[in-house]
Amino acid sequence: MPESIATKPLVLRPPQTRIRVRSDIEYAPGVLADVYAPDDRPNAAIIFIHGGPVPDGAQPKNMQLFRDYGALAASSGFAAMTFNHRFFGSAIAQATKDVEEAIEFACVQPEVDAERLIFWAFSGGGPFLSFGFDQPNVRALVSYYAILASPLERLRSGAHCPPMLIARAGKDHQALNASVDAFISEALTRNIELEVMAHPNGEHGFDLLNDDDRSRAIIRRTIDFIREHVSA
């Protein structure tokens, strides 16, 4: 990925509070994760799922964006895990296996309360939100400019969808937003607890590219949404 993107920060800067970070933990052979936490006790945990496809060998968890998200989560009182998965080219099967193993790994970390998980996916990571369906320990899902075709299929099959927040970028790719809009329509029909945050002028990756009040408002509301659901 371009260096300018890899080093670009989240548009909402995390508070400068003391947090714990364990970096470069091998959760599967050759695949790494970072764990962020406010302390060493079990905390409700956010599992951040990056998008794809990404270039072979890419390490998305090392992007400043995900470092900032990990720090934001920990400074907000949550544990968080960022990790790499191998969605290289068309390798969706390998990525699916990696994400499944990452979730299992997160659940046995000492900082993580495995009964209070949040899955937060971005872009091409949207299909992996399907892992959160029919799982009572997954308290909510978060989708940021994510492809939702696979979760839509799960929804139509009758699977239970946890409460969900969707952040939609108005200037995103037409086909991607079509999957988002179809999911929203189906979720409303099925009376799913759903919150939609629209950024009318937002680009794909608005939390990285659109340094404006609306981007920050969406991120702040997402943290509040998560807090509400892990406390329920």
Steps between C-alpha positions, in 0.01 A plus 500: 500500500626856440716634783285815516198284588689272738618795710185711485330530841142455606316831468398476869816499705497254794534655847851494642425253777707213632412170331651153466609370160631154410631502145582244231342198666490201266139380508550258209822389328658815356195721567514775762267690733525789747296520821414834661342539844447753778630249760571129542146403603241349261321779314230514237696472177490642149641280225599725209484326161689672220393496137639344189625384265835639613844457337680176574682527829321817611476566874184711538510486880811717483315780322477809717123479456481168687756603760278799571185288512665264746607792717155661475332177608734448795474861615120461483510205741496208255750237403569486127673273256633602161645230278611410152307254287615370167239639264751518215350517153214250488611311813168544683509142634838558667380831641185335634709240682730770637212709632339198664829413670552862606159506671578176683837642603344823628261307722783345705699818557515612866391854413187379319158420643396240243133544594500863383638529148449760228600437138593819311572448131621730224461488121574151366493365854121525499437134408668391824229669706305183424703334777305716745159361405338249738770564762362609840842628613513744206312799638506718186648542154649811341538548125707786358467539121491119488369258240192335652398245236596196712336632819192570289489134396523395866222741590277363226571144617344585834819528705487727804677833448619683812436874531695674226637843415571572134707800391424578135720725286294699250782519245591131524498257210151451360509120514624500857227738615245287317593209729474730803160632394368149432615387843337801669172434320498132599599578859213746535260247352616243756484754784871476584633758745685725257665839507618666179750786503521668160790718393349670192837631376704211637741302285586133533721521809345823630651437846839530332436737210226743610635703789173669589243527777269238349772235494585570862133498601454156343802357682391648834148363457645158415691489828183601687299237311749232602497615862122482510491144369779347706345655812149374426 
